Amino acid sequence: MPVALALGGALLLLLVPALRRGLGRLLALAARTLAGLGALAALRAAGAGAVGVTLGVNLFNALTLGLLGLPGLALLLLFNWLTRL
């Protein structure tokens, strides 16, 4: 029993840094997704009348912007344009 506890403690000590990195990446993705959501809302407010660009403000689009950034915005706009043809 003490050997199992020692092995479990050692395994936990090895896993804690990995879990922290994963949690940090998840929090970074959440922050980038929220920034993407804000960018979509701003684009919808400003771009709909001025440029004619309309993208839905939803979680999928925000995650695309959060993961890919500006190329993700270009991808969403291209997909939106292709589906309107």
C-alpha positions in Angstrom: 0.0 0.0 0.0 2.7 2.6 0.8 4.4 1.8 -2.6 1.2 2.5 -4.4 0.8 5.8 -2.6 4.3 6.8 -3.4 3.9 5.9 -7.1 0.6 7.8 -7.2 2.2 10.9 -5.6 5.1 10.7 -8.1 2.7 10.4 -11.0 0.7 13.4 -9.7 3.8 15.5 -9.4 4.6 14.6 -13.0 1.1 15.4 -14.2 0.6 18.8 -12.5 2.9 20.8 -14.9 1.3 19.1 -17.9 -2.2 20.0 -16.6 -1.2 23.6 -15.9 0.1 24.0 -19.5 -3.1 22.5 -20.8 -5.2 24.7 -18.6 -3.2 27.7 -19.7 -3.8 26.9 -23.3 -7.5 26.4 -22.7 -7.7 29.8 -21.0 -5.8 31.4 -23.9 -8.2 29.9 -26.4 -11.1 31.2 -24.3 -9.6 34.7 -24.3 -9.0 34.6 -28.0 -12.5 33.3 -28.6 -14.0 36.2 -26.6 -11.8 38.6 -28.6 -13.1 37.0 -31.8 -16.7 37.3 -30.5 -16.1 41.0 -29.9 -14.6 41.4 -33.4 -17.6 39.7 -34.9 -19.9 42.0 -33.0 -18.0 45.1 -34.1 -17.9 43.8 -37.7 -21.6 43.2 -37.7 -22.3 46.7 -36.3 -19.9 48.6 -38.6 -19.6 46.4 -41.6 -23.2 45.5 -42.4 -24.2 48.9 -43.8 -20.8 50.3 -44.9 -19.2 47.3 -46.7 -22.0 44.8 -47.0 -20.2 42.2 -45.0 -22.4 40.1 -42.7 -21.2 37.3 -40.5 -23.2 35.7 -37.7 -22.1 36.3 -34.2 -22.0 32.8 -32.8 -19.7 30.4 -31.1 -18.5 28.6 -34.2 -17.4 31.8 -35.9 -15.8 33.1 -32.7 -13.9 29.8 -32.2 -12.7 30.0 -35.9 -11.4 33.5 -35.3 -9.9 32.4 -31.9 -8.0 29.5 -33.4 -7.0 31.0 -36.8 -7.0 34.7 -36.3 -7.1 37.0 -39.4 -6.8 34.0 -41.8 -9.9 32.6 -40.0 -11.8 35.8 -40.8 -10.8 35.6 -44.4 -11.9 31.9 -44.4 -15.3 32.8 -42.9 -15.8 35.7 -45.4 -14.8 33.4 -48.3 -17.2 30.7 -47.2 -20.0 33.3 -46.7 -19.3 34.6 -50.2 -19.3 31.1 -51.8 -22.5 30.1 -50.2 -24.3 33.2 -51.6 -23.4 32.4 -55.2 
